Amino acid sequence: MIDVYSWPTPNGHKVHIMLEECGYKLGRDWIAHPIDIGAGDQFADKFLKISPNNKIPALVDPNGPDGKPISIFESGAILLYLAGKTGKFLPSSTRGKYEVLQWLMFQMGGLGPMLGQNHHFRIYAPEKIDYAVNRYTNEAKRLYGVLDRQLKDNPYIAGKTYSIADMAIYPWTRNWKNQGMDLNDYPYFKKWFEKMSERPEVKRGCEVLTALRKPLHDAKAREQLFGSTQYQKRK
């Protein structure tokens, strides 16, 4: 049984989707342990042992590559681990592999962080800062444009084949309305988005732990996520 320590966020859903796409069934092959980031579960010593950056998700596989348990943090690394373990969703050819990896890095280094900042300043910031909202909204539009151009001539993000790049990017774009986007401005992306939304494995992956999620209205939850707690020195 693979243990996944997670929460219903874009980074969490990436891994949930990948597990489902690989044929692993929740409750049979893997279990989702909720790490309530609004309650501060990510700062618990037990979790920090497997995720020293105090971020979800993290994975513990009792049957690692050498037959021993292995723990992995960072959602992109987990996707690569599962692709290597199963031989799925990452091409075996050198060219194909790097075509996928560049888009995975695009999500990890650009799309995720920028959309995260966009969402923060549009939805959660205690004061409305027009400069920040405009900056990150415009950057989000630029990134959606990059994806739209890529998908003009390709059915999937990295080309002709569905891959971990699609799984990494899709969850971050599910909140396009809150990001100030209009999908009609990105017709090729919209077609891909709708196709992704209909995949049964994607649907199941995006439902994992969602019943536990709560609106971030209380001060304690906001402090755990955005306040000084996350900057405390830890042993």
RODO-2510 file (C-alpha; in nm, 4 decimals, decimal comma):
residues 235
     n   res          X          Y          Z
     1     m     0,0000     0,0000     0,0000
     2     i     0,1446     0,3362    -0,1057
     3     d     0,0918     0,6103     0,1515
     4     v     0,0202     0,9574     0,0134
     5     y     0,0195     1,2516     0,2522
     6     s    -0,1821     1,5154     0,0775
     7     w    -0,4584     1,7748     0,0640
     8     p    -0,7037     1,8730    -0,2150
     9     t    -0,4838     2,1357    -0,3814
    10     p    -0,3470     2,1449    -0,7366
    11     n    -0,0208     1,9849    -0,6277
    12     g    -0,2043     1,7183    -0,4343
    13     h    -0,4395     1,6431    -0,7212
    14     k    -0,1481     1,5943    -0,9624
    15     v    -0,0383     1,2909    -0,7663
    16     h    -0,3910     1,1648    -0,7051
    17     i    -0,4551     1,1746    -1,0808
    18     m    -0,1280     0,9985    -1,1632
    19     l    -0,2012     0,7151    -0,9223
    20     e    -0,5449     0,6650    -1,0725
    21     e    -0,4080     0,6840    -1,4274
    22     c    -0,1459     0,4210    -1,3416
    23     g    -0,4216     0,1829    -1,2377
    24     y    -0,3729     0,2178    -0,8642
    25     k    -0,7044     0,2244    -0,6786
    26     l    -0,7644     0,4352    -0,3711
    27     g    -0,8160     0,2114    -0,0697
    28     r    -0,6755    -0,0926    -0,2470
    29     d    -0,3329     0,0138    -0,3724
    30     w    -0,2863     0,3516    -0,2070
    31     i    -0,4223     0,5482     0,0821
    32     a    -0,4611     0,9253     0,1137
    33     h    -0,3602     1,0643     0,4533
    34     p    -0,5056     1,4143     0,4937
    35     i    -0,2587     1,6868     0,5832
    36     d    -0,4846     1,9796     0,6691
    37     i    -0,2702     2,2765     0,5697
    38     g    -0,5230     2,5176     0,7190
    39     a    -0,4854     2,3485     1,0580
    40     g    -0,1052     2,3382     1,0424
    41     d    -0,0626     1,9623     0,9944
    42     q     0,2242     2,0338     0,7541
    43     f     0,4403     2,1517     1,0437
    44     a     0,4100     1,8317     1,2479
    45     d     0,7422     1,6572     1,3117
    46     k     0,6145     1,3317     1,1622
    47     f     0,5281     1,5011     0,8348
    48     l     0,8502     1,7047     0,8241
    49     k     1,0485     1,3803     0,8315
    50     i     0,9161     1,2944     0,4862
    51     s     0,8568     1,6476     0,3581
    52     p     1,1242     1,8783     0,5017
    53     n     0,9898     2,1747     0,3025
    54     n     0,6565     2,1411     0,4903
    55     k     0,4595     2,1209     0,1673
    56     i     0,2162     1,8597     0,0408
    57     p     0,2148     1,6109    -0,1175
    58     a     0,4614     1,3505     0,0025
    59     l     0,4670     0,9812    -0,0774
    60     v     0,5960     0,6733     0,1035
    61     d     0,6277     0,3561    -0,0992
    62     p     0,7083     0,0445     0,1066
    63     n     0,8326    -0,1227    -0,2105
    64     g     1,0989     0,1165    -0,3322
    65     p     1,3336     0,0605    -0,6268
    66     d     1,5755    -0,1439    -0,4131
    67     g     1,3001    -0,3339    -0,2353
    68     k     1,3162    -0,0992     0,0614
    69     p     1,0755     0,1813     0,1614
    70     i     1,1306     0,5180    -0,0027
    71     s     0,9803     0,8575     0,0782
    72     i     0,9576     1,1374    -0,1755
    73     f     0,8427     1,4965    -0,1495
    74     e     0,7727     1,7532    -0,4264
    75     s     0,4855     1,6721    -0,6601
    76     g     0,6982     1,6779    -0,9758
    77     a     0,9447     1,4315    -0,8263
    78     i     0,6570     1,2053    -0,7245
    79     l     0,5181     1,2078    -1,0782
    80     l     0,8596     1,1097    -1,2119
    81     y     0,8937     0,8374    -0,9507
    82     l     0,5574     0,6844    -1,0348
    83     a     0,6303     0,7091    -1,4082
    84     g     0,9569     0,5228    -1,3524
    85     k     0,7958     0,2652    -1,1254
    86     t     0,5134     0,1836    -1,3657
    87     g     0,6724     0,2615    -1,7026
    88     k     0,3756     0,4844    -1,7872
    89     f     0,3175     0,8421    -1,9032
    90     l     0,6835     0,9287    -1,9663
    91     p     0,8288     0,8244    -2,3038
    92     s     1,1184     0,5809    -2,3032
    93     s     1,2951     0,7544    -2,5911
    94     t     1,5423     1,0258    -2,4973
    95     r     1,3765     1,2821    -2,7236
    96     g     1,0261     1,2011    -2,6048
    97     k     1,1310     1,2075    -2,2408
    98     y     1,2780     1,5560    -2,2638
    99     e     0,9801     1,6854    -2,4574
   100     v     0,7688     1,5897    -2,1563
   101     l     1,0175     1,7028    -1,8929
   102     q     1,0451     2,0549    -2,0321
   103     w     0,6697     2,1009    -1,9875
   104     l     0,6792     1,9482    -1,6423
   105     m     0,9489     2,2049    -1,5526
   106     f     0,7323     2,4763    -1,7126
   107     q     0,4586     2,3872    -1,4668
   108     m     0,6836     2,3489    -1,1635
   109     g     0,8916     2,6616    -1,2200
   110     g     0,6450     2,8932    -1,3904
   111     l     0,2794     2,8040    -1,4222
   112     g     0,2289     2,6786    -1,0662
   113     p     0,4104     2,9586    -0,8820
   114     m     0,2639     3,2356    -1,0975
   115     l    -0,0934     3,1080    -1,0822
   116     g    -0,0482     3,0595    -0,7100
   117     q     0,0534     3,4231    -0,6678
   118     n    -0,2305     3,5294    -0,8944
   119     h    -0,4793     3,3383    -0,6816
   120     h    -0,3325     3,4738    -0,3589
   121     f    -0,3489     3,8410    -0,4516
   122     r    -0,6885     3,8123    -0,6171
   123     i    -0,8584     3,6023    -0,3467
   124     y    -0,6661     3,5798    -0,0187
   125     a    -0,4532     3,8914     0,0264
   126     p    -0,5785     4,0971     0,3240
   127     e    -0,5652     4,4121     0,1125
   128     k    -0,6227     4,4623    -0,2572
   129     i    -0,2990     4,5684    -0,4240
   130     d    -0,3749     4,6667    -0,7808
   131     y    -0,0130     4,6399    -0,8920
   132     a     0,0143     4,2809    -0,7686
   133     v    -0,3244     4,1777    -0,9093
   134     n    -0,2450     4,3254    -1,2496
   135     r     0,1069     4,1833    -1,2579
   136     y     0,0071     3,8251    -1,1810
   137     t    -0,3130     3,8329    -1,3846
   138     n    -0,1183     3,9500    -1,6894
   139     e     0,1451     3,6823    -1,6314
   140     a    -0,1286     3,4207    -1,6021
   141     k    -0,2708     3,5367    -1,9358
   142     r     0,0732     3,5071    -2,0909
   143     l     0,1159     3,1521    -1,9602
   144     y    -0,2277     3,0462    -2,0813
   145     g    -0,1253     3,1881    -2,4170
   146     v     0,1886     2,9723    -2,4173
   147     l    -0,0241     2,6648    -2,3563
   148     d    -0,2765     2,7676    -2,6195
   149     r    -0,0053     2,7992    -2,8843
   150     q     0,1440     2,4643    -2,7882
   151     l    -0,1938     2,2935    -2,8102
   152     k    -0,2777     2,4436    -3,1478
   153     d    -0,0869     2,1660    -3,3240
   154     n    -0,0776     1,9050    -3,0473
   155     p    -0,3559     1,7069    -2,8784
   156     y    -0,1599     1,6984    -2,5525
   157     i     0,0798     1,9315    -2,3768
   158     a     0,3990     1,7524    -2,4778
   159     g     0,2858     1,6389    -2,8207
   160     k     0,0834     1,3443    -2,9455
   161     t     0,0822     1,1416    -2,6238
   162     y    -0,0864     1,1956    -2,2877
   163     s     0,1789     1,2314    -2,0173
   164     i     0,2671     1,3522    -1,6704
   165     a     0,2919     1,7027    -1,8194
   166     d    -0,0846     1,7044    -1,8741
   167     m    -0,1463     1,5739    -1,5227
   168     a     0,0785     1,8414    -1,3734
   169     i    -0,0783     2,1326    -1,5595
   170     y    -0,4487     2,0506    -1,5509
   171     p    -0,5123     2,0887    -1,1738
   172     w    -0,3534     2,4335    -1,1749
   173     t    -0,5942     2,5557    -1,4417
   174     r    -0,9160     2,4264    -1,2873
   175     n    -0,9634     2,7604    -1,1057
   176     w    -0,9328     2,9658    -1,4235
   177     k    -1,2286     3,1851    -1,3248
   178     n    -1,0631     3,2913    -0,9983
   179     q    -0,7463     3,3604    -1,1959
   180     g    -0,9304     3,6143    -1,4099
   181     m    -0,9189     3,4021    -1,7244
   182     d    -1,1746     3,3531    -2,0011
   183     l    -1,1212     3,0171    -2,1695
   184     n    -1,2819     3,1468    -2,4874
   185     d    -0,9666     3,3541    -2,5335
   186     y    -0,7675     3,0291    -2,5553
   187     p    -0,9657     2,7967    -2,7859
   188     y    -0,6996     2,5252    -2,8234
   189     f    -0,6364     2,5196    -2,4512
   190     k    -1,0116     2,5081    -2,3880
   191     k    -1,0474     2,2012    -2,6090
   192     w    -0,7684     2,0256    -2,4185
   193     f    -0,9109     2,1353    -2,0817
   194     e    -1,2533     1,9944    -2,1626
   195     k    -1,0975     1,6684    -2,2808
   196     m    -0,8980     1,6380    -1,9601
   197     s    -1,2034     1,7148    -1,7481
   198     e    -1,3865     1,4155    -1,8957
   199     r    -1,1207     1,1550    -1,8165
   200     p    -1,2597     0,9224    -1,5449
   201     e    -0,9191     0,8947    -1,3754
   202     v    -0,8854     1,2721    -1,3656
   203     k    -1,2313     1,3060    -1,2174
   204     r    -1,1534     1,0503    -0,9475
   205     g    -0,8169     1,2060    -0,8697
   206     c    -0,9687     1,5517    -0,8273
   207     e    -1,2296     1,4184    -0,5844
   208     v    -0,9750     1,2787    -0,3378
   209     l    -1,0024     1,4482     0,0047
   210     t    -1,2254     1,7272    -0,1317
   211     a    -1,4927     1,6534     0,1288
   212     l    -1,2479     1,7669     0,3971
   213     r    -1,1629     2,1029     0,2436
   214     k    -1,2958     2,4138     0,4168
   215     p    -1,3116     2,7776     0,3064
   216     l    -1,0165     2,9787     0,4367
   217     h    -1,2253     3,2275     0,6289
   218     d    -1,0882     3,1918     0,9815
   219     a    -0,7812     3,3765     1,1017
   220     k    -0,6047     3,0606     1,2225
   221     a    -0,6132     2,8970     0,8815
   222     r    -0,4833     3,2106     0,7125
   223     e    -0,2038     3,2330     0,9675
   224     q    -0,0998     2,8724     0,9032
   225     l    -0,0862     2,9315     0,5290
   226     f     0,0261     3,2902     0,4914
   227     g     0,1473     3,4125     0,8315
   228     s     0,4630     3,3908     1,0386
   229     t     0,4093     3,0271     1,1411
   230     q     0,5617     2,8971     0,8195
   231     y     0,8764     3,1006     0,8737
   232     q     0,9580     2,9676     1,2197
   233     k     1,2885     2,7892     1,2576
   234     r     1,2404     2,4148     1,2910
   235     k     1,4645     2,1507     1,4364
***
